[in-house]
């Protein structure tokens, strides 16, 4: 299932595979880097939705939720409260896990794998990595709109996840600049 948790596991496997076994360069690596660039390209378009204040989702039954629609605007784990009660007479809740492609936690891990691909396959991926520089410059200056920050329902946890992704992205930029000098 394509979700944040599974994508994070896959990224760790890919990183360890490349660190330990250093497989030969193949086109899939360039395809992966192109895919990562598409994620960075989309971030500015998602920014309003990332920080749009959300009230807690509460429904009578989880079946009322259009999960596909909800996943289009979910960037971090989101709790759905239902009116149904468990054995302890507490409301039953469910966590919606974001898709990996929209996950802020996945976004924070992507720079690590791009740096690794650059270290291992520098000659073959130089241009793909160079294409990241303007995307990274755009990403590190993004911030929530003042109307979102001043909202009483501003989600500070989402903001922390976003800042973590920006910090790792900035670290990637510092690493790449060091090699270009």
C-alpha positions in Angstrom: 0.0 0.0 0.0 1.4 3.4 -1.0 1.5 5.3 2.2 4.0 7.3 4.3 5.0 4.4 6.6 5.7 1.9 3.7 7.5 4.5 1.6 9.8 5.3 4.5 10.6 1.6 4.9 11.3 1.4 1.1 13.6 4.4 1.2 15.6 2.9 4.1 15.9 -0.4 2.1 17.1 1.5 -1.0 19.6 3.5 1.1 21.0 0.4 2.8 21.1 -1.6 -0.5 23.1 1.1 -2.2 25.4 1.7 0.8 26.2 -2.0 1.3 26.2 -3.4 -2.2 26.8 -0.4 -4.4 24.9 -1.8 -7.4 25.8 -0.8 -10.9 24.3 2.5 -12.2 21.1 1.9 -14.2 18.3 4.0 -15.7 16.0 3.4 -12.7 18.3 5.6 -10.7 17.7 8.5 -13.1 14.0 7.7 -13.2 13.9 7.8 -9.4 15.7 11.2 -9.3 13.2 12.5 -11.9 10.4 11.3 -9.7 11.9 13.1 -6.7 12.2 16.3 -8.7 8.5 16.0 -9.5 7.8 15.9 -5.8 9.8 19.1 -5.2 8.2 20.8 -8.2 4.7 20.1 -6.6 5.5 21.5 -3.1 4.7 25.1 -3.9 1.3 24.1 -5.3 0.5 22.0 -2.2 1.6 24.7 0.3 -1.8 26.3 0.9 -3.3 22.8 1.6 -0.5 21.8 3.8 -1.1 24.7 6.2 -4.8 25.2 5.7 -6.3 25.0 9.1 -8.3 21.8 9.6 -10.7 21.1 12.3 -10.7 17.6 13.7 -12.7 15.3 11.4 -15.6 13.7 13.3 -18.1 11.4 11.7 -20.8 9.0 12.8 -19.1 6.1 11.0 -15.8 5.9 9.2 -17.6 4.7 6.1 -18.9 8.2 5.6 -15.4 9.4 4.7 -14.3 9.7 1.1 -10.8 8.4 1.8 -9.5 9.1 -1.8 -10.6 12.7 -1.5 -9.1 13.0 2.0 -5.8 11.6 0.8 -5.5 14.3 -1.8 -5.0 16.8 0.9 -3.4 14.8 3.7 0.3 15.6 4.3 0.7 14.2 7.8 -1.1 11.6 9.9 -4.7 12.7 10.4 -7.1 11.4 13.1 -10.7 10.6 12.3 -13.0 10.5 15.3 -16.2 8.5 15.1 -19.4 8.5 17.2 -19.0 4.7 17.7 -17.8 3.6 21.1 -15.3 0.8 22.0 -15.6 -1.5 25.0 -14.3 1.2 27.3 -17.1 3.6 26.1 -14.5 5.8 24.3 -15.0 7.1 20.8 -13.3 4.9 18.2 -10.7 6.8 16.1 -8.8 6.0 13.0 -5.6 7.4 11.6 -5.3 8.4 7.9 -1.7 7.9 6.8 -0.7 10.2 4.0 0.4 8.9 0.6 4.2 8.8 0.4 4.2 11.3 -2.4 2.5 13.9 -0.2 4.1 13.0 3.1 6.2 15.7 4.8 8.2 12.9 6.6 9.0 11.3 3.2 10.0 14.7 1.9 12.5 15.1 4.8 14.1 11.8 3.8 14.5 12.4 0.1 17.6 14.6 0.3 19.5 11.8 2.0 18.9 9.4 -0.8 19.7 12.0 -3.5 23.0 12.7 -1.8 23.8 9.0 -1.7 23.0 8.6 -5.4 25.2 11.6 -6.1 28.0 10.1 -4.1 27.8 6.7 -5.7 27.0 7.7 -9.3 28.3 11.3 -9.6 29.4 11.0 -13.3 26.0 9.5 -14.3 23.6 11.7 -12.3 25.5 15.0 -12.3 22.9 16.8 -14.4 19.9 15.4 -12.6 21.3 16.5 -9.3 22.2 19.9 -10.7 18.6 20.3 -11.7 17.7 20.0 -8.0 19.4 23.3 -7.1 16.6 25.7 -8.3 14.0 23.4 -6.8 15.8 23.4 -3.5 16.1 27.2 -3.5 12.4 27.4 -4.0 11.7 24.9 -1.3 13.8 26.4 1.4 12.1 29.8 1.1 8.5 28.4 1.4 6.6 29.3 4.5 2.9 29.2 5.6 0.9 32.3 4.8 0.4 34.7 7.7 -3.3 34.0 7.7 -2.5 30.3 8.3 0.1 31.1 11.0 -2.3 33.4 12.9 -5.1 31.0 12.8 -6.0 29.4 16.2 -6.2 26.0 14.5 -2.7 26.3 13.0 -1.2 22.9 13.2 2.3 23.3 14.8 3.1 19.6 14.3 2.7 20.0 10.5 4.8 23.1 10.7 7.6 21.2 12.5 7.5 18.4 9.9 7.7 21.0 7.2 10.6 22.8 8.8 12.4 19.4 9.3 12.0 18.7 5.6 13.4 22.2 4.8 16.4 21.7 7.1 17.3 18.4 5.4 16.8 20.0 2.0 19.1 22.9 3.0 21.7 20.3 4.2 21.5 18.7 0.8 22.1 22.1 -0.9 25.2 22.7 1.3 26.6 19.3 0.4 26.1 19.8 -3.3 27.5 23.3 -3.3 30.6 22.0 -1.5 31.2 19.6 -4.4 30.6 22.3 -7.1 33.4 24.5 -5.7 
